Every structure is written in C-alpha cells, then in structure tokens.
Amino acid sequence: MEEEKVISLAEKIIQMDLKRDELYEELIVLSGNRASEILRTVQNR
C-alpha cells in the first residue's frame, strides 16, 4: 500500500535526522567551535 510506504519513508527520514544530530554532537565534542567549518569544508570537497 502506498500509504505504508510513505509512512515508512517518513520514519526512515526521522531516524536519519536523529542520527545526524547525534553525529554532529560528536563532531562538536571532537572539534569544538570549528565543527561547522569542518563540516562545510568536507561537504565542498
């Protein structure tokens, strides 16, 4: 059913967003106030 797939995808996106937040917090702990700068640099490679 299409609705089930939509709900499943929404749940996966939420899980990924929570994981992203967790990883970003870890990056902040490791790199301090340079976290945003490092993320942008790596993203733009």
PDB file of N, CA, C and O in Angstrom:
ATOM      1  N   MET A   1       0.839  -1.180   0.000  1.00  0.00           N
ATOM      2  CA  MET A   1       0.000   0.000   0.000  1.00  0.00           C
ATOM      3  C   MET A   1       0.881   1.238   0.000  1.00  0.00           C
ATOM      4  O   MET A   1       1.890   1.289   0.704  1.00  0.00           O
ATOM      5  N   GLU A   2       0.510   2.213  -0.770  1.00  0.00           N
ATOM      6  CA  GLU A   2       1.294   3.442  -0.914  1.00  0.00           C
ATOM      7  C   GLU A   2       1.433   4.194   0.413  1.00  0.00           C
ATOM      8  O   GLU A   2       2.501   4.726   0.716  1.00  0.00           O
ATOM      9  N   GLU A   3       0.369   4.237   1.193  1.00  0.00           N
ATOM     10  CA  GLU A   3       0.409   4.954   2.467  1.00  0.00           C
ATOM     11  C   GLU A   3       1.429   4.330   3.418  1.00  0.00           C
ATOM     12  O   GLU A   3       2.120   5.049   4.139  1.00  0.00           O
ATOM     13  N   GLU A   4       1.526   3.026   3.427  1.00  0.00           N
ATOM     14  CA  GLU A   4       2.507   2.341   4.275  1.00  0.00           C
ATOM     15  C   GLU A   4       3.928   2.703   3.864  1.00  0.00           C
ATOM     16  O   GLU A   4       4.795   2.891   4.717  1.00  0.00           O
ATOM     17  N   LYS A   5       4.165   2.801   2.572  1.00  0.00           N
ATOM     18  CA  LYS A   5       5.497   3.169   2.080  1.00  0.00           C
ATOM     19  C   LYS A   5       5.829   4.604   2.471  1.00  0.00           C
ATOM     20  O   LYS A   5       6.958   4.903   2.861  1.00  0.00           O
ATOM     21  N   VAL A   6       4.841   5.487   2.366  1.00  0.00           N
ATOM     22  CA  VAL A   6       5.039   6.892   2.740  1.00  0.00           C
ATOM     23  C   VAL A   6       5.405   6.994   4.217  1.00  0.00           C
ATOM     24  O   VAL A   6       6.338   7.708   4.584  1.00  0.00           O
ATOM     25  N   ILE A   7       4.674   6.284   5.052  1.00  0.00           N
ATOM     26  CA  ILE A   7       4.951   6.302   6.494  1.00  0.00           C
ATOM     27  C   ILE A   7       6.328   5.719   6.781  1.00  0.00           C
ATOM     28  O   ILE A   7       7.067   6.257   7.606  1.00  0.00           O
ATOM     29  N   SER A   8       6.676   4.638   6.119  1.00  0.00           N
ATOM     30  CA  SER A   8       7.985   4.018   6.301  1.00  0.00           C
ATOM     31  C   SER A   8       9.109   4.974   5.912  1.00  0.00           C
ATOM     32  O   SER A   8      10.108   5.090   6.622  1.00  0.00           O
ATOM     33  N   LEU A   9       8.941   5.647   4.793  1.00  0.00           N
ATOM     34  CA  LEU A   9       9.959   6.609   4.357  1.00  0.00           C
ATOM     35  C   LEU A   9      10.081   7.764   5.342  1.00  0.00           C
ATOM     36  O   LEU A   9      11.188   8.204   5.652  1.00  0.00           O
ATOM     37  N   ALA A  10       8.952   8.254   5.832  1.00  0.00           N
ATOM     38  CA  ALA A  10       8.971   9.342   6.815  1.00  0.00           C
ATOM     39  C   ALA A  10       9.707   8.904   8.079  1.00  0.00           C
ATOM     40  O   ALA A  10      10.501   9.665   8.632  1.00  0.00           O
ATOM     41  N   GLU A  11       9.446   7.694   8.530  1.00  0.00           N
ATOM     42  CA  GLU A  11      10.130   7.173   9.718  1.00  0.00           C
ATOM     43  C   GLU A  11      11.630   7.052   9.492  1.00  0.00           C
ATOM     44  O   GLU A  11      12.417   7.365  10.386  1.00  0.00           O
ATOM     45  N   LYS A  12      12.030   6.606   8.319  1.00  0.00           N
ATOM     46  CA  LYS A  12      13.460   6.491   8.000  1.00  0.00           C
ATOM     47  C   LYS A  12      14.126   7.858   7.994  1.00  0.00           C
ATOM     48  O   LYS A  12      15.245   8.009   8.485  1.00  0.00           O
ATOM     49  N   ILE A  13      13.444   8.850   7.443  1.00  0.00           N
ATOM     50  CA  ILE A  13      13.988  10.213   7.412  1.00  0.00           C
ATOM     51  C   ILE A  13      14.168  10.738   8.832  1.00  0.00           C
ATOM     52  O   ILE A  13      15.187  11.358   9.139  1.00  0.00           O
ATOM     53  N   ILE A  14      13.197  10.496   9.691  1.00  0.00           N
ATOM     54  CA  ILE A  14      13.297  10.929  11.083  1.00  0.00           C
ATOM     55  C   ILE A  14      14.470  10.238  11.769  1.00  0.00           C
ATOM     56  O   ILE A  14      15.228  10.885  12.492  1.00  0.00           O
ATOM     57  N   GLN A  15      14.631   8.940  11.555  1.00  0.00           N
ATOM     58  CA  GLN A  15      15.751   8.198  12.145  1.00  0.00           C
ATOM     59  C   GLN A  15      17.091   8.750  11.659  1.00  0.00           C
ATOM     60  O   GLN A  15      18.030   8.901  12.440  1.00  0.00           O
ATOM     61  N   MET A  16      17.167   9.048  10.368  1.00  0.00           N
ATOM     62  CA  MET A  16      18.406   9.597   9.816  1.00  0.00           C
ATOM     63  C   MET A  16      18.697  10.973  10.398  1.00  0.00           C
ATOM     64  O   MET A  16      19.852  11.301  10.673  1.00  0.00           O
ATOM     65  N   ASP A  17      17.667  11.773  10.585  1.00  0.00           N
ATOM     66  CA  ASP A  17      17.833  13.106  11.150  1.00  0.00           C
ATOM     67  C   ASP A  17      18.344  13.021  12.587  1.00  0.00           C
ATOM     68  O   ASP A  17      19.224  13.784  12.985  1.00  0.00           O
ATOM     69  N   LEU A  18      17.795  12.099  13.354  1.00  0.00           N
ATOM     70  CA  LEU A  18      18.260  11.915  14.726  1.00  0.00           C
ATOM     71  C   LEU A  18      19.710  11.437  14.752  1.00  0.00           C
ATOM     72  O   LEU A  18      20.497  11.887  15.584  1.00  0.00           O
ATOM     73  N   LYS A  19      20.064  10.534  13.851  1.00  0.00           N
ATOM     74  CA  LYS A  19      21.447  10.046  13.762  1.00  0.00           C
ATOM     75  C   LYS A  19      22.382  11.176  13.361  1.00  0.00           C
ATOM     76  O   LYS A  19      23.493  11.282  13.879  1.00  0.00           O
ATOM     77  N   ARG A  20      21.929  12.029  12.430  1.00  0.00           N
ATOM     78  CA  ARG A  20      22.727  13.176  12.011  1.00  0.00           C
ATOM     79  C   ARG A  20      23.011  14.087  13.205  1.00  0.00           C
ATOM     80  O   ARG A  20      24.142  14.532  13.395  1.00  0.00           O
ATOM     81  N   ASP A  21      21.984  14.361  14.006  1.00  0.00           N
ATOM     82  CA  ASP A  21      22.169  15.193  15.195  1.00  0.00           C
ATOM     83  C   ASP A  21      23.182  14.570  16.149  1.00  0.00           C
ATOM     84  O   ASP A  21      24.038  15.263  16.699  1.00  0.00           O
ATOM     85  N   GLU A  22      23.077  13.268  16.338  1.00  0.00           N
ATOM     86  CA  GLU A  22      23.998  12.548  17.218  1.00  0.00           C
ATOM     87  C   GLU A  22      25.436  12.665  16.712  1.00  0.00           C
ATOM     88  O   GLU A  22      26.353  12.934  17.488  1.00  0.00           O
ATOM     89  N   LEU A  23      25.626  12.463  15.422  1.00  0.00           N
ATOM     90  CA  LEU A  23      26.967  12.544  14.839  1.00  0.00           C
ATOM     91  C   LEU A  23      27.511  13.966  14.888  1.00  0.00           C
ATOM     92  O   LEU A  23      28.703  14.170  15.121  1.00  0.00           O
ATOM     93  N   TYR A  24      26.643  14.947  14.669  1.00  0.00           N
ATOM     94  CA  TYR A  24      27.082  16.341  14.718  1.00  0.00           C
ATOM     95  C   TYR A  24      27.515  16.711  16.137  1.00  0.00           C
ATOM     96  O   TYR A  24      28.507  17.417  16.320  1.00  0.00           O
ATOM     97  N   GLU A  25      26.777  16.237  17.139  1.00  0.00           N
ATOM     98  CA  GLU A  25      27.178  16.479  18.528  1.00  0.00           C
ATOM     99  C   GLU A  25      28.554  15.879  18.804  1.00  0.00           C
ATOM    100  O   GLU A  25      29.372  16.485  19.497  1.00  0.00           O
ATOM    101  N   GLU A  26      28.805  14.702  18.267  1.00  0.00           N
ATOM    102  CA  GLU A  26      30.113  14.071  18.435  1.00  0.00           C
ATOM    103  C   GLU A  26      31.201  14.897  17.748  1.00  0.00           C
ATOM    104  O   GLU A  26      32.297  15.054  18.285  1.00  0.00           O
ATOM    105  N   LEU A  27      30.898  15.418  16.574  1.00  0.00           N
ATOM    106  CA  LEU A  27      31.847  16.282  15.864  1.00  0.00           C
ATOM    107  C   LEU A  27      32.155  17.532  16.682  1.00  0.00           C
ATOM    108  O   LEU A  27      33.304  17.968  16.750  1.00  0.00           O
ATOM    109  N   ILE A  28      31.129  18.102  17.298  1.00  0.00           N
ATOM    110  CA  ILE A  28      31.327  19.284  18.141  1.00  0.00           C
ATOM    111  C   ILE A  28      32.245  18.954  19.313  1.00  0.00           C
ATOM    112  O   ILE A  28      33.135  19.735  19.650  1.00  0.00           O
ATOM    113  N   VAL A  29      32.030  17.806  19.928  1.00  0.00           N
ATOM    114  CA  VAL A  29      32.872  17.400  21.060  1.00  0.00           C
ATOM    115  C   VAL A  29      34.323  17.264  20.613  1.00  0.00           C
ATOM    116  O   VAL A  29      35.237  17.691  21.319  1.00  0.00           O
ATOM    117  N   LEU A  30      34.532  16.671  19.443  1.00  0.00           N
ATOM    118  CA  LEU A  30      35.895  16.426  18.967  1.00  0.00           C
ATOM    119  C   LEU A  30      36.581  17.673  18.420  1.00  0.00           C
ATOM    120  O   LEU A  30      37.794  17.828  18.564  1.00  0.00           O
ATOM    121  N   SER A  31      35.814  18.560  17.794  1.00  0.00           N
ATOM    122  CA  SER A  31      36.445  19.691  17.102  1.00  0.00           C
ATOM    123  C   SER A  31      36.067  21.051  17.665  1.00  0.00           C
ATOM    124  O   SER A  31      36.544  22.077  17.180  1.00  0.00           O
ATOM    125  N   GLY A  32      35.225  21.070  18.674  1.00  0.00           N
ATOM    126  CA  GLY A  32      34.854  22.333  19.305  1.00  0.00           C
ATOM    127  C   GLY A  32      34.123  23.267  18.365  1.00  0.00           C
ATOM    128  O   GLY A  32      33.280  22.853  17.569  1.00  0.00           O
ATOM    129  N   ASN A  33      34.472  24.546  18.478  1.00  0.00           N
ATOM    130  CA  ASN A  33      33.753  25.560  17.704  1.00  0.00           C
ATOM    131  C   ASN A  33      34.065  25.519  16.208  1.00  0.00           C
ATOM    132  O   ASN A  33      33.513  26.311  15.446  1.00  0.00           O
ATOM    133  N   ARG A  34      34.930  24.620  15.783  1.00  0.00           N
ATOM    134  CA  ARG A  34      35.257  24.505  14.354  1.00  0.00           C
ATOM    135  C   ARG A  34      34.371  23.495  13.628  1.00  0.00           C
ATOM    136  O   ARG A  34      34.557  23.264  12.433  1.00  0.00           O
ATOM    137  N   ALA A  35      33.421  22.896  14.322  1.00  0.00           N
ATOM    138  CA  ALA A  35      32.585  21.836  13.748  1.00  0.00           C
ATOM    139  C   ALA A  35      31.900  22.277  12.458  1.00  0.00           C
ATOM    140  O   ALA A  35      31.943  21.557  11.460  1.00  0.00           O
ATOM    141  N   SER A  36      31.278  23.434  12.465  1.00  0.00           N
ATOM    142  CA  SER A  36      30.573  23.914  11.267  1.00  0.00           C
ATOM    143  C   SER A  36      31.537  24.129  10.111  1.00  0.00           C
ATOM    144  O   SER A  36      31.250  23.761   8.971  1.00  0.00           O
ATOM    145  N   GLU A  37      32.672  24.722  10.411  1.00  0.00           N
ATOM    146  CA  GLU A  37      33.686  24.974   9.380  1.00  0.00           C
ATOM    147  C   GLU A  37      34.193  23.663   8.775  1.00  0.00           C
ATOM    148  O   GLU A  37      34.313  23.543   7.556  1.00  0.00           O
ATOM    149  N   ILE A  38      34.485  22.698   9.619  1.00  0.00           N
ATOM    150  CA  ILE A  38      34.976  21.399   9.148  1.00  0.00           C
ATOM    151  C   ILE A  38      33.925  20.712   8.295  1.00  0.00           C
ATOM    152  O   ILE A  38      34.236  20.171   7.234  1.00  0.00           O
ATOM    153  N   LEU A  39      32.687  20.732   8.752  1.00  0.00           N
ATOM    154  CA  LEU A  39      31.604  20.100   8.000  1.00  0.00           C
ATOM    155  C   LEU A  39      31.456  20.724   6.618  1.00  0.00           C
ATOM    156  O   LEU A  39      31.318  20.008   5.626  1.00  0.00           O
ATOM    157  N   ARG A  40      31.484  22.052   6.545  1.00  0.00           N
ATOM    158  CA  ARG A  40      31.383  22.740   5.242  1.00  0.00           C
ATOM    159  C   ARG A  40      32.554  22.392   4.342  1.00  0.00           C
ATOM    160  O   ARG A  40      32.369  22.158   3.148  1.00  0.00           O
ATOM    161  N   THR A  41      33.754  22.356   4.895  1.00  0.00           N
ATOM    162  CA  THR A  41      34.943  22.044   4.105  1.00  0.00           C
ATOM    163  C   THR A  41      34.848  20.647   3.503  1.00  0.00           C
ATOM    164  O   THR A  41      35.105  20.461   2.314  1.00  0.00           O
ATOM    165  N   VAL A  42      34.485  19.680   4.314  1.00  0.00           N
ATOM    166  CA  VAL A  42      34.375  18.302   3.832  1.00  0.00           C
ATOM    167  C   VAL A  42      33.230  18.182   2.830  1.00  0.00           C
ATOM    168  O   VAL A  42      33.339  17.455   1.842  1.00  0.00           O
ATOM    169  N   GLN A  43      32.146  18.885   3.081  1.00  0.00           N
ATOM    170  CA  GLN A  43      30.986  18.838   2.193  1.00  0.00           C
ATOM    171  C   GLN A  43      31.315  19.394   0.809  1.00  0.00           C
ATOM    172  O   GLN A  43      30.769  18.935  -0.194  1.00  0.00           O
ATOM    173  N   ASN A  44      32.192  20.363   0.758  1.00  0.00           N
ATOM    174  CA  ASN A  44      32.513  21.037  -0.507  1.00  0.00           C
ATOM    175  C   ASN A  44      33.686  20.413  -1.247  1.00  0.00           C
ATOM    176  O   ASN A  44      34.137  20.974  -2.246  1.00  0.00           O
ATOM    177  N   ARG A  45      34.185  19.295  -0.803  1.00  0.00           N
ATOM    178  CA  ARG A  45      35.299  18.632  -1.489  1.00  0.00           C
ATOM    179  C   ARG A  45      34.899  18.185  -2.855  1.00  0.00           C
ATOM    180  O   ARG A  45      35.711  17.607  -3.578  1.00  0.00           O
TER     181      ARG A  45
END
